[in-house]
Amino acid sequence: MLRIREKLGKLGIKLEFIEMESKGCFINDLETMFVNSALSEDEMKMVIYHEMKHALDHADYAFLYKEPIYLIKMESEANEYMVRKIIEDNGGVYNYTQVIEEFKIGMGSDIRFAK
């Protein structure tokens, strides 16, 4: 988790753990990522990676979240980024079945995660 905090710091993003109903969110105007403090460390890591993609690539497009097609696209991109980072954290090694079950992705998606 320290490596993730350092990465966020370099990006100028503050990380706050708070009690909240959702798992997490990134507020661009505050340059702050909020993560539900009740999550496990693994869940927190997944949320942070997901929100990091929004911070890196979607911050200027928040107004598009009102349009379902853009919302779906940006959420999909954030989920894919999160999966890639989790696999990377595990040395590029992953169990195909576990990835499908854990991240609820469709069959054939593994091709995007192959090296």
Phi and psi restraints in degrees (range 20) as a CNS / XPLOR table:
assign (resid 1 and name C) (resid 2 and name N)
       (resid 2 and name CA) (resid 2 and name C) 1.0 -61.5 20.0 2
assign (resid 2 and name N) (resid 2 and name CA)
       (resid 2 and name C) (resid 3 and name N) 1.0 -41.4 20.0 2
assign (resid 2 and name C) (resid 3 and name N)
       (resid 3 and name CA) (resid 3 and name C) 1.0 -62.5 20.0 2
assign (resid 3 and name N) (resid 3 and name CA)
       (resid 3 and name C) (resid 4 and name N) 1.0 -38.7 20.0 2
assign (resid 3 and name C) (resid 4 and name N)
       (resid 4 and name CA) (resid 4 and name C) 1.0 -66.4 20.0 2
assign (resid 4 and name N) (resid 4 and name CA)
       (resid 4 and name C) (resid 5 and name N) 1.0 -43.8 20.0 2
assign (resid 4 and name C) (resid 5 and name N)
       (resid 5 and name CA) (resid 5 and name C) 1.0 -60.2 20.0 2
assign (resid 5 and name N) (resid 5 and name CA)
       (resid 5 and name C) (resid 6 and name N) 1.0 -41.2 20.0 2
assign (resid 5 and name C) (resid 6 and name N)
       (resid 6 and name CA) (resid 6 and name C) 1.0 -63.1 20.0 2
assign (resid 6 and name N) (resid 6 and name CA)
       (resid 6 and name C) (resid 7 and name N) 1.0 -43.1 20.0 2
assign (resid 6 and name C) (resid 7 and name N)
       (resid 7 and name CA) (resid 7 and name C) 1.0 -60.6 20.0 2
assign (resid 7 and name N) (resid 7 and name CA)
       (resid 7 and name C) (resid 8 and name N) 1.0 -46.3 20.0 2
assign (resid 7 and name C) (resid 8 and name N)
       (resid 8 and name CA) (resid 8 and name C) 1.0 -61.8 20.0 2
assign (resid 8 and name N) (resid 8 and name CA)
       (resid 8 and name C) (resid 9 and name N) 1.0 -41.6 20.0 2
assign (resid 8 and name C) (resid 9 and name N)
       (resid 9 and name CA) (resid 9 and name C) 1.0 -59.3 20.0 2
assign (resid 9 and name N) (resid 9 and name CA)
       (resid 9 and name C) (resid 10 and name N) 1.0 -42.4 20.0 2
assign (resid 9 and name C) (resid 10 and name N)
       (resid 10 and name CA) (resid 10 and name C) 1.0 -64.2 20.0 2
assign (resid 10 and name N) (resid 10 and name CA)
       (resid 10 and name C) (resid 11 and name N) 1.0 -29.6 20.0 2
assign (resid 10 and name C) (resid 11 and name N)
       (resid 11 and name CA) (resid 11 and name C) 1.0 -84.2 20.0 2
assign (resid 11 and name N) (resid 11 and name CA)
       (resid 11 and name C) (resid 12 and name N) 1.0 -5.5 20.0 2
assign (resid 11 and name C) (resid 12 and name N)
       (resid 12 and name CA) (resid 12 and name C) 1.0 78.1 20.0 2
assign (resid 12 and name N) (resid 12 and name CA)
       (resid 12 and name C) (resid 13 and name N) 1.0 24.6 20.0 2
assign (resid 12 and name C) (resid 13 and name N)
       (resid 13 and name CA) (resid 13 and name C) 1.0 -106.7 20.0 2
assign (resid 13 and name N) (resid 13 and name CA)
       (resid 13 and name C) (resid 14 and name N) 1.0 126.4 20.0 2
assign (resid 13 and name C) (resid 14 and name N)
       (resid 14 and name CA) (resid 14 and name C) 1.0 -84.0 20.0 2
assign (resid 14 and name N) (resid 14 and name CA)
       (resid 14 and name C) (resid 15 and name N) 1.0 147.8 20.0 2
assign (resid 14 and name C) (resid 15 and name N)
       (resid 15 and name CA) (resid 15 and name C) 1.0 -119.6 20.0 2
assign (resid 15 and name N) (resid 15 and name CA)
       (resid 15 and name C) (resid 16 and name N) 1.0 123.2 20.0 2
assign (resid 15 and name C) (resid 16 and name N)
       (resid 16 and name CA) (resid 16 and name C) 1.0 -124.4 20.0 2
assign (resid 16 and name N) (resid 16 and name CA)
       (resid 16 and name C) (resid 17 and name N) 1.0 133.2 20.0 2
assign (resid 16 and name C) (resid 17 and name N)
       (resid 17 and name CA) (resid 17 and name C) 1.0 -104.6 20.0 2
assign (resid 17 and name N) (resid 17 and name CA)
       (resid 17 and name C) (resid 18 and name N) 1.0 118.6 20.0 2
assign (resid 17 and name C) (resid 18 and name N)
       (resid 18 and name CA) (resid 18 and name C) 1.0 -139.2 20.0 2
assign (resid 18 and name N) (resid 18 and name CA)
       (resid 18 and name C) (resid 19 and name N) 1.0 164.8 20.0 2
assign (resid 18 and name C) (resid 19 and name N)
       (resid 19 and name CA) (resid 19 and name C) 1.0 -77.8 20.0 2
assign (resid 19 and name N) (resid 19 and name CA)
       (resid 19 and name C) (resid 20 and name N) 1.0 127.2 20.0 2
assign (resid 19 and name C) (resid 20 and name N)
       (resid 20 and name CA) (resid 20 and name C) 1.0 -157.2 20.0 2
assign (resid 20 and name N) (resid 20 and name CA)
       (resid 20 and name C) (resid 21 and name N) 1.0 161.1 20.0 2
assign (resid 20 and name C) (resid 21 and name N)
       (resid 21 and name CA) (resid 21 and name C) 1.0 -75.0 20.0 2
assign (resid 21 and name N) (resid 21 and name CA)
       (resid 21 and name C) (resid 22 and name N) 1.0 -39.5 20.0 2
assign (resid 21 and name C) (resid 22 and name N)
       (resid 22 and name CA) (resid 22 and name C) 1.0 -85.1 20.0 2
assign (resid 22 and name N) (resid 22 and name CA)
       (resid 22 and name C) (resid 23 and name N) 1.0 172.8 20.0 2
assign (resid 22 and name C) (resid 23 and name N)
       (resid 23 and name CA) (resid 23 and name C) 1.0 -74.9 20.0 2
assign (resid 23 and name N) (resid 23 and name CA)
       (resid 23 and name C) (resid 24 and name N) 1.0 -32.9 20.0 2
assign (resid 23 and name C) (resid 24 and name N)
       (resid 24 and name CA) (resid 24 and name C) 1.0 174.2 20.0 2
assign (resid 24 and name N) (resid 24 and name CA)
       (resid 24 and name C) (resid 25 and name N) 1.0 172.3 20.0 2
assign (resid 24 and name C) (resid 25 and name N)
       (resid 25 and name CA) (resid 25 and name C) 1.0 -164.3 20.0 2
assign (resid 25 and name N) (resid 25 and name CA)
       (resid 25 and name C) (resid 26 and name N) 1.0 159.6 20.0 2
assign (resid 25 and name C) (resid 26 and name N)
       (resid 26 and name CA) (resid 26 and name C) 1.0 -116.9 20.0 2
assign (resid 26 and name N) (resid 26 and name CA)
       (resid 26 and name C) (resid 27 and name N) 1.0 126.5 20.0 2
assign (resid 26 and name C) (resid 27 and name N)
       (resid 27 and name CA) (resid 27 and name C) 1.0 -107.7 20.0 2
assign (resid 27 and name N) (resid 27 and name CA)
       (resid 27 and name C) (resid 28 and name N) 1.0 105.5 20.0 2
assign (resid 27 and name C) (resid 28 and name N)
       (resid 28 and name CA) (resid 28 and name C) 1.0 -60.0 20.0 2
assign (resid 28 and name N) (resid 28 and name CA)
       (resid 28 and name C) (resid 29 and name N) 1.0 -44.5 20.0 2
assign (resid 28 and name C) (resid 29 and name N)
       (resid 29 and name CA) (resid 29 and name C) 1.0 -59.8 20.0 2
assign (resid 29 and name N) (resid 29 and name CA)
       (resid 29 and name C) (resid 30 and name N) 1.0 -29.3 20.0 2
assign (resid 29 and name C) (resid 30 and name N)
       (resid 30 and name CA) (resid 30 and name C) 1.0 -95.8 20.0 2
assign (resid 30 and name N) (resid 30 and name CA)
       (resid 30 and name C) (resid 31 and name N) 1.0 -8.0 20.0 2
assign (resid 30 and name C) (resid 31 and name N)
       (resid 31 and name CA) (resid 31 and name C) 1.0 50.3 20.0 2
assign (resid 31 and name N) (resid 31 and name CA)
       (resid 31 and name C) (resid 32 and name N) 1.0 43.2 20.0 2
assign (resid 31 and name C) (resid 32 and name N)
       (resid 32 and name CA) (resid 32 and name C) 1.0 -134.0 20.0 2
assign (resid 32 and name N) (resid 32 and name CA)
       (resid 32 and name C) (resid 33 and name N) 1.0 137.7 20.0 2
assign (resid 32 and name C) (resid 33 and name N)
       (resid 33 and name CA) (resid 33 and name C) 1.0 -106.5 20.0 2
assign (resid 33 and name N) (resid 33 and name CA)
       (resid 33 and name C) (resid 34 and name N) 1.0 128.9 20.0 2
assign (resid 33 and name C) (resid 34 and name N)
       (resid 34 and name CA) (resid 34 and name C) 1.0 -108.4 20.0 2
assign (resid 34 and name N) (resid 34 and name CA)
       (resid 34 and name C) (resid 35 and name N) 1.0 133.1 20.0 2
assign (resid 34 and name C) (resid 35 and name N)
       (resid 35 and name CA) (resid 35 and name C) 1.0 -128.3 20.0 2
assign (resid 35 and name N) (resid 35 and name CA)
       (resid 35 and name C) (resid 36 and name N) 1.0 137.5 20.0 2
assign (resid 35 and name C) (resid 36 and name N)
       (resid 36 and name CA) (resid 36 and name C) 1.0 -62.5 20.0 2
assign (resid 36 and name N) (resid 36 and name CA)
       (resid 36 and name C) (resid 37 and name N) 1.0 120.9 20.0 2
assign (resid 36 and name C) (resid 37 and name N)
       (resid 37 and name CA) (resid 37 and name C) 1.0 -71.5 20.0 2
assign (resid 37 and name N) (resid 37 and name CA)
       (resid 37 and name C) (resid 38 and name N) 1.0 -12.7 20.0 2
assign (resid 37 and name C) (resid 38 and name N)
       (resid 38 and name CA) (resid 38 and name C) 1.0 -85.1 20.0 2
assign (resid 38 and name N) (resid 38 and name CA)
       (resid 38 and name C) (resid 39 and name N) 1.0 -6.8 20.0 2
assign (resid 38 and name C) (resid 39 and name N)
       (resid 39 and name CA) (resid 39 and name C) 1.0 -75.7 20.0 2
assign (resid 39 and name N) (resid 39 and name CA)
       (resid 39 and name C) (resid 40 and name N) 1.0 157.5 20.0 2
assign (resid 39 and name C) (resid 40 and name N)
       (resid 40 and name CA) (resid 40 and name C) 1.0 -71.3 20.0 2
assign (resid 40 and name N) (resid 40 and name CA)
       (resid 40 and name C) (resid 41 and name N) 1.0 165.7 20.0 2
assign (resid 40 and name C) (resid 41 and name N)
       (resid 41 and name CA) (resid 41 and name C) 1.0 -60.8 20.0 2
assign (resid 41 and name N) (resid 41 and name CA)
       (resid 41 and name C) (resid 42 and name N) 1.0 -40.2 20.0 2
assign (resid 41 and name C) (resid 42 and name N)
       (resid 42 and name CA) (resid 42 and name C) 1.0 -63.9 20.0 2
assign (resid 42 and name N) (resid 42 and name CA)
       (resid 42 and name C) (resid 43 and name N) 1.0 -42.4 20.0 2
assign (resid 42 and name C) (resid 43 and name N)
       (resid 43 and name CA) (resid 43 and name C) 1.0 -64.6 20.0 2
assign (resid 43 and name N) (resid 43 and name CA)
       (resid 43 and name C) (resid 44 and name N) 1.0 -40.6 20.0 2
assign (resid 43 and name C) (resid 44 and name N)
       (resid 44 and name CA) (resid 44 and name C) 1.0 -59.7 20.0 2
assign (resid 44 and name N) (resid 44 and name CA)
       (resid 44 and name C) (resid 45 and name N) 1.0 -43.5 20.0 2
assign (resid 44 and name C) (resid 45 and name N)
       (resid 45 and name CA) (resid 45 and name C) 1.0 -60.2 20.0 2
assign (resid 45 and name N) (resid 45 and name CA)
       (resid 45 and name C) (resid 46 and name N) 1.0 -44.1 20.0 2
assign (resid 45 and name C) (resid 46 and name N)
       (resid 46 and name CA) (resid 46 and name C) 1.0 -63.5 20.0 2
assign (resid 46 and name N) (resid 46 and name CA)
       (resid 46 and name C) (resid 47 and name N) 1.0 -42.8 20.0 2
assign (resid 46 and name C) (resid 47 and name N)
       (resid 47 and name CA) (resid 47 and name C) 1.0 -64.7 20.0 2
assign (resid 47 and name N) (resid 47 and name CA)
       (resid 47 and name C) (resid 48 and name N) 1.0 -43.1 20.0 2
assign (resid 47 and name C) (resid 48 and name N)
       (resid 48 and name CA) (resid 48 and name C) 1.0 -61.8 20.0 2
assign (resid 48 and name N) (resid 48 and name CA)
       (resid 48 and name C) (resid 49 and name N) 1.0 -45.9 20.0 2
assign (resid 48 and name C) (resid 49 and name N)
       (resid 49 and name CA) (resid 49 and name C) 1.0 -62.3 20.0 2
assign (resid 49 and name N) (resid 49 and name CA)
       (resid 49 and name C) (resid 50 and name N) 1.0 -42.1 20.0 2
assign (resid 49 and name C) (resid 50 and name N)
       (resid 50 and name CA) (resid 50 and name C) 1.0 -59.0 20.0 2
assign (resid 50 and name N) (resid 50 and name CA)
       (resid 50 and name C) (resid 51 and name N) 1.0 -50.7 20.0 2
assign (resid 50 and name C) (resid 51 and name N)
       (resid 51 and name CA) (resid 51 and name C) 1.0 -68.3 20.0 2
assign (resid 51 and name N) (resid 51 and name CA)
       (resid 51 and name C) (resid 52 and name N) 1.0 -29.2 20.0 2
assign (resid 51 and name C) (resid 52 and name N)
       (resid 52 and name CA) (resid 52 and name C) 1.0 -61.6 20.0 2
assign (resid 52 and name N) (resid 52 and name CA)
       (resid 52 and name C) (resid 53 and name N) 1.0 -39.7 20.0 2
assign (resid 52 and name C) (resid 53 and name N)
       (resid 53 and name CA) (resid 53 and name C) 1.0 -61.8 20.0 2
assign (resid 53 and name N) (resid 53 and name CA)
       (resid 53 and name C) (resid 54 and name N) 1.0 -42.2 20.0 2
assign (resid 53 and name C) (resid 54 and name N)
       (resid 54 and name CA) (resid 54 and name C) 1.0 -60.6 20.0 2
assign (resid 54 and name N) (resid 54 and name CA)
       (resid 54 and name C) (resid 55 and name N) 1.0 -43.3 20.0 2
assign (resid 54 and name C) (resid 55 and name N)
       (resid 55 and name CA) (resid 55 and name C) 1.0 -64.6 20.0 2
assign (resid 55 and name N) (resid 55 and name CA)
       (resid 55 and name C) (resid 56 and name N) 1.0 -41.4 20.0 2
assign (resid 55 and name C) (resid 56 and name N)
       (resid 56 and name CA) (resid 56 and name C) 1.0 -72.3 20.0 2
assign (resid 56 and name N) (resid 56 and name CA)
       (resid 56 and name C) (resid 57 and name N) 1.0 -42.1 20.0 2
assign (resid 56 and name C) (resid 57 and name N)
       (resid 57 and name CA) (resid 57 and name C) 1.0 -122.6 20.0 2
assign (resid 57 and name N) (resid 57 and name CA)
       (resid 57 and name C) (resid 58 and name N) 1.0 -13.5 20.0 2
assign (resid 57 and name C) (resid 58 and name N)
       (resid 58 and name CA) (resid 58 and name C) 1.0 -116.4 20.0 2
assign (resid 58 and name N) (resid 58 and name CA)
       (resid 58 and name C) (resid 59 and name N) 1.0 -3.4 20.0 2
assign (resid 58 and name C) (resid 59 and name N)
       (resid 59 and name CA) (resid 59 and name C) 1.0 -56.9 20.0 2
assign (resid 59 and name N) (resid 59 and name CA)
       (resid 59 and name C) (resid 60 and name N) 1.0 -37.9 20.0 2
assign (resid 59 and name C) (resid 60 and name N)
       (resid 60 and name CA) (resid 60 and name C) 1.0 -80.3 20.0 2
assign (resid 60 and name N) (resid 60 and name CA)
       (resid 60 and name C) (resid 61 and name N) 1.0 -3.2 20.0 2
assign (resid 60 and name C) (resid 61 and name N)
       (resid 61 and name CA) (resid 61 and name C) 1.0 -118.0 20.0 2
assign (resid 61 and name N) (resid 61 and name CA)
       (resid 61 and name C) (resid 62 and name N) 1.0 19.1 20.0 2
assign (resid 61 and name C) (resid 62 and name N)
       (resid 62 and name CA) (resid 62 and name C) 1.0 -56.7 20.0 2
assign (resid 62 and name N) (resid 62 and name CA)
       (resid 62 and name C) (resid 63 and name N) 1.0 -32.0 20.0 2
assign (resid 62 and name C) (resid 63 and name N)
       (resid 63 and name CA) (resid 63 and name C) 1.0 -63.8 20.0 2
assign (resid 63 and name N) (resid 63 and name CA)
       (resid 63 and name C) (resid 64 and name N) 1.0 -21.5 20.0 2
assign (resid 63 and name C) (resid 64 and name N)
       (resid 64 and name CA) (resid 64 and name C) 1.0 -77.8 20.0 2
assign (resid 64 and name N) (resid 64 and name CA)
       (resid 64 and name C) (resid 65 and name N) 1.0 -10.5 20.0 2
assign (resid 64 and name C) (resid 65 and name N)
       (resid 65 and name CA) (resid 65 and name C) 1.0 -62.2 20.0 2
assign (resid 65 and name N) (resid 65 and name CA)
       (resid 65 and name C) (resid 66 and name N) 1.0 -17.2 20.0 2
assign (resid 65 and name C) (resid 66 and name N)
       (resid 66 and name CA) (resid 66 and name C) 1.0 -73.6 20.0 2
assign (resid 66 and name N) (resid 66 and name CA)
       (resid 66 and name C) (resid 67 and name N) 1.0 -19.7 20.0 2
assign (resid 66 and name C) (resid 67 and name N)
       (resid 67 and name CA) (resid 67 and name C) 1.0 -95.1 20.0 2
assign (resid 67 and name N) (resid 67 and name CA)
       (resid 67 and name C) (resid 68 and name N) 1.0 117.2 20.0 2
assign (resid 67 and name C) (resid 68 and name N)
       (resid 68 and name CA) (resid 68 and name C) 1.0 -52.0 20.0 2
assign (resid 68 and name N) (resid 68 and name CA)
       (resid 68 and name C) (resid 69 and name N) 1.0 -40.3 20.0 2
assign (resid 68 and name C) (resid 69 and name N)
       (resid 69 and name CA) (resid 69 and name C) 1.0 -65.0 20.0 2
assign (resid 69 and name N) (resid 69 and name CA)
       (resid 69 and name C) (resid 70 and name N) 1.0 -38.5 20.0 2
assign (resid 69 and name C) (resid 70 and name N)
       (resid 70 and name CA) (resid 70 and name C) 1.0 -74.6 20.0 2
assign (resid 70 and name N) (resid 70 and name CA)
       (resid 70 and name C) (resid 71 and name N) 1.0 -37.3 20.0 2
assign (resid 70 and name C) (resid 71 and name N)
       (resid 71 and name CA) (resid 71 and name C) 1.0 -59.0 20.0 2
assign (resid 71 and name N) (resid 71 and name CA)
       (resid 71 and name C) (resid 72 and name N) 1.0 -49.2 20.0 2
assign (resid 71 and name C) (resid 72 and name N)
       (resid 72 and name CA) (resid 72 and name C) 1.0 -60.4 20.0 2
assign (resid 72 and name N) (resid 72 and name CA)
       (resid 72 and name C) (resid 73 and name N) 1.0 -44.0 20.0 2
assign (resid 72 and name C) (resid 73 and name N)
       (resid 73 and name CA) (resid 73 and name C) 1.0 -61.8 20.0 2
assign (resid 73 and name N) (resid 73 and name CA)
       (resid 73 and name C) (resid 74 and name N) 1.0 -48.3 20.0 2
assign (resid 73 and name C) (resid 74 and name N)
       (resid 74 and name CA) (resid 74 and name C) 1.0 -68.6 20.0 2
assign (resid 74 and name N) (resid 74 and name CA)
       (resid 74 and name C) (resid 75 and name N) 1.0 -37.5 20.0 2
assign (resid 74 and name C) (resid 75 and name N)
       (resid 75 and name CA) (resid 75 and name C) 1.0 -66.4 20.0 2
assign (resid 75 and name N) (resid 75 and name CA)
       (resid 75 and name C) (resid 76 and name N) 1.0 -39.2 20.0 2
assign (resid 75 and name C) (resid 76 and name N)
       (resid 76 and name CA) (resid 76 and name C) 1.0 -63.2 20.0 2
assign (resid 76 and name N) (resid 76 and name CA)
       (resid 76 and name C) (resid 77 and name N) 1.0 -44.5 20.0 2
assign (resid 76 and name C) (resid 77 and name N)
       (resid 77 and name CA) (resid 77 and name C) 1.0 -61.8 20.0 2
assign (resid 77 and name N) (resid 77 and name CA)
       (resid 77 and name C) (resid 78 and name N) 1.0 -41.7 20.0 2
assign (resid 77 and name C) (resid 78 and name N)
       (resid 78 and name CA) (resid 78 and name C) 1.0 -66.0 20.0 2
assign (resid 78 and name N) (resid 78 and name CA)
       (resid 78 and name C) (resid 79 and name N) 1.0 -39.4 20.0 2
assign (resid 78 and name C) (resid 79 and name N)
       (resid 79 and name CA) (resid 79 and name C) 1.0 -66.6 20.0 2
assign (resid 79 and name N) (resid 79 and name CA)
       (resid 79 and name C) (resid 80 and name N) 1.0 -42.0 20.0 2
assign (resid 79 and name C) (resid 80 and name N)
       (resid 80 and name CA) (resid 80 and name C) 1.0 -63.0 20.0 2
assign (resid 80 and name N) (resid 80 and name CA)
       (resid 80 and name C) (resid 81 and name N) 1.0 -42.5 20.0 2
assign (resid 80 and name C) (resid 81 and name N)
       (resid 81 and name CA) (resid 81 and name C) 1.0 -59.7 20.0 2
assign (resid 81 and name N) (resid 81 and name CA)
       (resid 81 and name C) (resid 82 and name N) 1.0 -44.5 20.0 2
assign (resid 81 and name C) (resid 82 and name N)
       (resid 82 and name CA) (resid 82 and name C) 1.0 -60.6 20.0 2
assign (resid 82 and name N) (resid 82 and name CA)
       (resid 82 and name C) (resid 83 and name N) 1.0 -45.9 20.0 2
assign (resid 82 and name C) (resid 83 and name N)
       (resid 83 and name CA) (resid 83 and name C) 1.0 -62.2 20.0 2
assign (resid 83 and name N) (resid 83 and name CA)
       (resid 83 and name C) (resid 84 and name N) 1.0 -44.8 20.0 2
assign (resid 83 and name C) (resid 84 and name N)
       (resid 84 and name CA) (resid 84 and name C) 1.0 -58.5 20.0 2
assign (resid 84 and name N) (resid 84 and name CA)
       (resid 84 and name C) (resid 85 and name N) 1.0 -43.6 20.0 2
assign (resid 84 and name C) (resid 85 and name N)
       (resid 85 and name CA) (resid 85 and name C) 1.0 -67.6 20.0 2
assign (resid 85 and name N) (resid 85 and name CA)
       (resid 85 and name C) (resid 86 and name N) 1.0 -38.2 20.0 2
assign (resid 85 and name C) (resid 86 and name N)
       (resid 86 and name CA) (resid 86 and name C) 1.0 -65.0 20.0 2
assign (resid 86 and name N) (resid 86 and name CA)
       (resid 86 and name C) (resid 87 and name N) 1.0 -43.5 20.0 2
assign (resid 86 and name C) (resid 87 and name N)
       (resid 87 and name CA) (resid 87 and name C) 1.0 -62.6 20.0 2
assign (resid 87 and name N) (resid 87 and name CA)
       (resid 87 and name C) (resid 88 and name N) 1.0 -43.7 20.0 2
assign (resid 87 and name C) (resid 88 and name N)
       (resid 88 and name CA) (resid 88 and name C) 1.0 -59.2 20.0 2
assign (resid 88 and name N) (resid 88 and name CA)
       (resid 88 and name C) (resid 89 and name N) 1.0 -42.3 20.0 2
assign (resid 88 and name C) (resid 89 and name N)
       (resid 89 and name CA) (resid 89 and name C) 1.0 -61.9 20.0 2
assign (resid 89 and name N) (resid 89 and name CA)
       (resid 89 and name C) (resid 90 and name N) 1.0 -24.2 20.0 2
assign (resid 89 and name C) (resid 90 and name N)
       (resid 90 and name CA) (resid 90 and name C) 1.0 -100.2 20.0 2
assign (resid 90 and name N) (resid 90 and name CA)
       (resid 90 and name C) (resid 91 and name N) 1.0 27.5 20.0 2
assign (resid 90 and name C) (resid 91 and name N)
       (resid 91 and name CA) (resid 91 and name C) 1.0 68.5 20.0 2
assign (resid 91 and name N) (resid 91 and name CA)
       (resid 91 and name C) (resid 92 and name N) 1.0 22.3 20.0 2
assign (resid 91 and name C) (resid 92 and name N)
       (resid 92 and name CA) (resid 92 and name C) 1.0 79.8 20.0 2
assign (resid 92 and name N) (resid 92 and name CA)
       (resid 92 and name C) (resid 93 and name N) 1.0 2.6 20.0 2
assign (resid 92 and name C) (resid 93 and name N)
       (resid 93 and name CA) (resid 93 and name C) 1.0 -97.3 20.0 2
assign (resid 93 and name N) (resid 93 and name CA)
       (resid 93 and name C) (resid 94 and name N) 1.0 131.2 20.0 2
assign (resid 93 and name C) (resid 94 and name N)
       (resid 94 and name CA) (resid 94 and name C) 1.0 -151.6 20.0 2
assign (resid 94 and name N) (resid 94 and name CA)
       (resid 94 and name C) (resid 95 and name N) 1.0 155.3 20.0 2
assign (resid 94 and name C) (resid 95 and name N)
       (resid 95 and name CA) (resid 95 and name C) 1.0 -97.9 20.0 2
assign (resid 95 and name N) (resid 95 and name CA)
       (resid 95 and name C) (resid 96 and name N) 1.0 117.5 20.0 2
assign (resid 95 and name C) (resid 96 and name N)
       (resid 96 and name CA) (resid 96 and name C) 1.0 -52.1 20.0 2
assign (resid 96 and name N) (resid 96 and name CA)
       (resid 96 and name C) (resid 97 and name N) 1.0 -46.8 20.0 2
assign (resid 96 and name C) (resid 97 and name N)
       (resid 97 and name CA) (resid 97 and name C) 1.0 -63.1 20.0 2
assign (resid 97 and name N) (resid 97 and name CA)
       (resid 97 and name C) (resid 98 and name N) 1.0 -43.0 20.0 2
assign (resid 97 and name C) (resid 98 and name N)
       (resid 98 and name CA) (resid 98 and name C) 1.0 -64.4 20.0 2
assign (resid 98 and name N) (resid 98 and name CA)
       (resid 98 and name C) (resid 99 and name N) 1.0 -39.3 20.0 2
assign (resid 98 and name C) (resid 99 and name N)
       (resid 99 and name CA) (resid 99 and name C) 1.0 -62.8 20.0 2
assign (resid 99 and name N) (resid 99 and name CA)
       (resid 99 and name C) (resid 100 and name N) 1.0 -45.9 20.0 2
assign (resid 99 and name C) (resid 100 and name N)
       (resid 100 and name CA) (resid 100 and name C) 1.0 -59.6 20.0 2
assign (resid 100 and name N) (resid 100 and name CA)
       (resid 100 and name C) (resid 101 and name N) 1.0 -46.7 20.0 2
assign (resid 100 and name C) (resid 101 and name N)
       (resid 101 and name CA) (resid 101 and name C) 1.0 -70.2 20.0 2
assign (resid 101 and name N) (resid 101 and name CA)
       (resid 101 and name C) (resid 102 and name N) 1.0 -46.1 20.0 2
assign (resid 101 and name C) (resid 102 and name N)
       (resid 102 and name CA) (resid 102 and name C) 1.0 -64.2 20.0 2
assign (resid 102 and name N) (resid 102 and name CA)
       (resid 102 and name C) (resid 103 and name N) 1.0 -43.8 20.0 2
assign (resid 102 and name C) (resid 103 and name N)
       (resid 103 and name CA) (resid 103 and name C) 1.0 -103.6 20.0 2
assign (resid 103 and name N) (resid 103 and name CA)
       (resid 103 and name C) (resid 104 and name N) 1.0 3.0 20.0 2
assign (resid 103 and name C) (resid 104 and name N)
       (resid 104 and name CA) (resid 104 and name C) 1.0 52.0 20.0 2
assign (resid 104 and name N) (resid 104 and name CA)
       (resid 104 and name C) (resid 105 and name N) 1.0 51.6 20.0 2
assign (resid 104 and name C) (resid 105 and name N)
       (resid 105 and name CA) (resid 105 and name C) 1.0 -105.6 20.0 2
assign (resid 105 and name N) (resid 105 and name CA)
       (resid 105 and name C) (resid 106 and name N) 1.0 158.1 20.0 2
assign (resid 105 and name C) (resid 106 and name N)
       (resid 106 and name CA) (resid 106 and name C) 1.0 -78.9 20.0 2
assign (resid 106 and name N) (resid 106 and name CA)
       (resid 106 and name C) (resid 107 and name N) 1.0 160.9 20.0 2
assign (resid 106 and name C) (resid 107 and name N)
       (resid 107 and name CA) (resid 107 and name C) 1.0 -60.7 20.0 2
assign (resid 107 and name N) (resid 107 and name CA)
       (resid 107 and name C) (resid 108 and name N) 1.0 142.7 20.0 2
assign (resid 107 and name C) (resid 108 and name N)
       (resid 108 and name CA) (resid 108 and name C) 1.0 91.6 20.0 2
assign (resid 108 and name N) (resid 108 and name CA)
       (resid 108 and name C) (resid 109 and name N) 1.0 -13.3 20.0 2
assign (resid 108 and name C) (resid 109 and name N)
       (resid 109 and name CA) (resid 109 and name C) 1.0 -69.9 20.0 2
assign (resid 109 and name N) (resid 109 and name CA)
       (resid 109 and name C) (resid 110 and name N) 1.0 -19.3 20.0 2
assign (resid 109 and name C) (resid 110 and name N)
       (resid 110 and name CA) (resid 110 and name C) 1.0 -61.0 20.0 2
assign (resid 110 and name N) (resid 110 and name CA)
       (resid 110 and name C) (resid 111 and name N) 1.0 -24.4 20.0 2
assign (resid 110 and name C) (resid 111 and name N)
       (resid 111 and name CA) (resid 111 and name C) 1.0 -61.0 20.0 2
assign (resid 111 and name N) (resid 111 and name CA)
       (resid 111 and name C) (resid 112 and name N) 1.0 -31.9 20.0 2
assign (resid 111 and name C) (resid 112 and name N)
       (resid 112 and name CA) (resid 112 and name C) 1.0 -71.1 20.0 2
assign (resid 112 and name N) (resid 112 and name CA)
       (resid 112 and name C) (resid 113 and name N) 1.0 -22.9 20.0 2
assign (resid 112 and name C) (resid 113 and name N)
       (resid 113 and name CA) (resid 113 and name C) 1.0 -99.7 20.0 2
assign (resid 113 and name N) (resid 113 and name CA)
       (resid 113 and name C) (resid 114 and name N) 1.0 -4.8 20.0 2
assign (resid 113 and name C) (resid 114 and name N)
       (resid 114 and name CA) (resid 114 and name C) 1.0 -70.7 20.0 2
assign (resid 114 and name N) (resid 114 and name CA)
       (resid 114 and name C) (resid 115 and name N) 1.0 149.0 20.0 2
